[in-house]
Amino acid sequence: MAQKLIDKSTLQLYKSGMTSLRESLGRKIVLYLPGGEEICPNCVWDSVSMCSAGIYFPKSPYPSNIPGPFEFTGICPVCKGVGKYTIQEVIKKIKAVPIWLKGKDRQVTVAGQSFEADYMLSNVDIKNYERMTLAKKIFVDDVEVELIGRPKKEGLKDLIKFTAYARAR
């Protein structure tokens, strides 16, 4: 019978070690995400007429980037009866370990193509993978950077982090 090479305690030790590393050595990375339309969290959405049903029923938890919740009768004060709310650009702050590349280390290969990179954003929480790839702008220590290729998912048994390469704009 084959023995498990990675047991639960080893996996938990790895996850807590990566989280501790990110929290202690990590730097602030600011992501500017595109806005969009969302169904109003302050009222009931009428899927037949494709607008607000005019009934106060706030979502829980209520999103912090949308004003409200406001009680009302008649027309919802958040979406003005439309049923959808337009969100402007969203700013999200995450932590990662940026490594400034120099010399020969600047030549990186991403998806079979060779690039010159200025930064390696290491140990980024996997929960931020989609945010990082969708971001319109990314700032590392107040320097705007652009991603090179797709970030590489990593982990031990479970995918828990990713690494991305970037260059200064």
C-alpha positions in Angstrom: 0.0 0.0 0.0 1.3 3.4 -1.0 1.8 5.8 1.9 0.7 9.5 1.7 3.7 11.8 1.1 1.9 14.9 2.2 -0.4 14.6 5.2 -2.8 17.2 6.5 -0.5 18.5 9.2 2.3 19.1 6.6 -0.2 20.8 4.3 -1.4 23.0 7.1 2.2 23.9 8.1 2.9 24.9 4.5 -0.2 27.1 4.2 0.4 28.9 7.5 4.1 29.4 6.5 3.1 31.0 3.2 0.5 33.2 4.9 3.1 34.3 7.6 5.7 35.0 4.9 3.2 37.2 3.0 2.1 39.0 6.1 5.6 39.7 7.4 7.5 40.4 4.2 4.7 41.4 1.9 4.3 44.8 0.4 1.1 46.7 -0.5 0.0 46.0 -4.1 -2.8 48.3 -5.3 -5.1 47.0 -8.0 -7.5 49.2 -10.0 -10.4 46.9 -11.1 -12.9 47.9 -13.8 -16.4 48.9 -12.5 -19.6 47.5 -13.9 -23.3 47.0 -13.3 -24.6 45.0 -10.4 -28.1 44.2 -9.3 -29.1 46.7 -6.6 -28.4 45.3 -3.2 -31.0 47.6 -1.5 -34.2 46.2 -3.2 -35.7 43.1 -4.9 -34.9 42.5 -8.6 -37.9 41.8 -10.8 -36.6 39.4 -13.4 -39.8 39.6 -15.5 -39.8 43.4 -16.0 -36.0 43.6 -15.6 -36.1 46.4 -13.0 -36.6 47.0 -9.3 -39.7 45.5 -7.8 -39.9 48.5 -5.4 -39.6 46.4 -2.3 -37.0 47.1 0.4 -34.9 44.0 1.0 -31.2 44.7 1.5 -28.7 41.9 0.8 -26.6 40.6 3.7 -23.8 41.4 4.0 -24.4 44.7 2.3 -21.5 45.7 -0.2 -19.3 48.4 1.3 -18.7 50.1 -2.1 -22.4 50.9 -2.7 -24.3 53.5 -0.6 -27.0 52.3 1.7 -28.9 50.3 2.9 -31.8 52.8 2.8 -35.4 51.9 3.8 -38.0 53.2 1.3 -41.5 52.7 0.0 -42.0 53.2 -3.8 -38.8 54.0 -5.7 -35.5 52.7 -4.4 -33.1 55.6 -3.6 -30.0 53.6 -4.5 -30.9 52.5 -8.0 -33.7 55.0 -8.7 -36.1 52.1 -9.6 -33.8 50.8 -12.4 -32.8 47.7 -10.3 -29.1 47.9 -11.2 -26.3 50.0 -9.7 -23.3 51.1 -11.7 -20.1 50.7 -9.8 -17.1 53.0 -10.7 -13.6 51.7 -10.7 -12.8 49.6 -7.7 -9.5 49.9 -5.8 -8.3 46.7 -4.0 -5.3 46.5 -1.8 -3.6 43.1 -1.5 -0.2 41.8 -0.2 2.5 40.1 -2.1 6.3 39.7 -1.9 7.8 41.8 -4.7 11.3 40.8 -5.7 13.2 43.4 -7.8 15.0 41.6 -10.6 18.4 42.7 -11.9 21.0 41.5 -14.3 20.4 38.0 -15.8 17.4 37.4 -13.5 15.4 39.9 -15.6 15.2 37.4 -18.5 12.1 35.3 -17.7 10.2 32.8 -19.8 6.4 32.9 -19.5 4.3 30.5 -21.5 7.3 29.6 -23.8 8.1 33.3 -24.6 11.1 35.2 -23.3 10.6 38.6 -21.7 12.5 41.2 -19.7 10.9 41.7 -16.3 11.5 44.3 -13.5 9.6 42.6 -10.7 8.5 39.1 -9.6 5.4 39.3 -7.5 5.8 36.2 -5.3 3.5 34.5 -2.8 0.3 36.2 -3.9 -2.8 34.7 -2.3 -4.7 32.5 -4.8 -7.9 34.3 -3.9 -6.5 37.4 -5.7 -5.7 35.5 -9.0 -8.7 36.7 -10.9 -8.4 40.3 -9.5 -4.8 40.5 -10.6 -5.5 39.3 -14.2 -8.5 41.7 -14.5 -6.8 44.8 -13.1 -6.6 47.8 -15.4 -3.7 49.2 -13.4 -1.4 47.7 -10.8 0.9 49.6 -8.5 3.8 48.1 -6.5 5.2 50.6 -3.9 3.6 53.5 -5.9 5.2 52.4 -9.2 2.8 51.4 -11.9 3.6 48.0 -13.4 2.1 45.8 -16.2 1.8 42.0 -16.0 3.8 39.9 -18.4 1.8 36.9 -19.5 -0.5 35.0 -17.1 0.5 34.5 -13.5 1.7 31.0 -12.5 -0.4 29.1 -9.9 1.6 27.2 -7.3 1.1 25.2 -4.2 1.7 22.0 -2.3 -1.2 19.6 -3.1 -3.7 22.6 -3.2 -3.1 25.7 -5.2 -2.7 28.4 -2.5 -0.5 31.1 -4.2 0.7 32.4 -7.5 3.7 34.2 -8.9 3.5 37.0 -11.5 6.1 38.8 -13.5 5.8 42.5 -14.2 7.7 45.4 -15.7 7.5 49.1 -14.8 5.5 51.3 -17.1 
